[in-house]
Amino acid sequence: MVKLNLSLKMEIGAIFKIAEVVEIVNKIQTVQKPSDSKCK
């Protein structure tokens, strides 16, 4: 049971980390898009 619980927590933690990375990437992309169009 303890091992199962640990792996579950690890998976949830990994999912949250991935979600955070995706949010950061989306923010960077939305910030870069307007500046890119202005440069062109």
WOMO-V857479 format. One record per backbone hydrogen bond with DSSP energy under -0.5 kcal/mol. CO is the residue of the C=O (numbers start at 1). NH is the residue of the N-H. If there is no record, write none. Layout:
co=CO nh=NH
co=CO nh=NH
//
This chain:
co=1 nh=5
co=2 nh=6
co=3 nh=7
co=4 nh=8
co=5 nh=9
co=6 nh=10
co=7 nh=11
co=8 nh=12
co=9 nh=13
co=10 nh=14
co=11 nh=15
co=12 nh=16
co=13 nh=17
co=14 nh=18
co=15 nh=19
co=16 nh=20
co=17 nh=21
co=18 nh=22
co=19 nh=23
co=20 nh=24
co=21 nh=25
co=22 nh=26
co=23 nh=27
co=24 nh=28
co=25 nh=29
co=26 nh=30
co=27 nh=31
co=28 nh=32
co=29 nh=33
co=30 nh=34
co=31 nh=35
co=32 nh=36
co=33 nh=37
co=34 nh=38
co=35 nh=39
co=36 nh=40
//
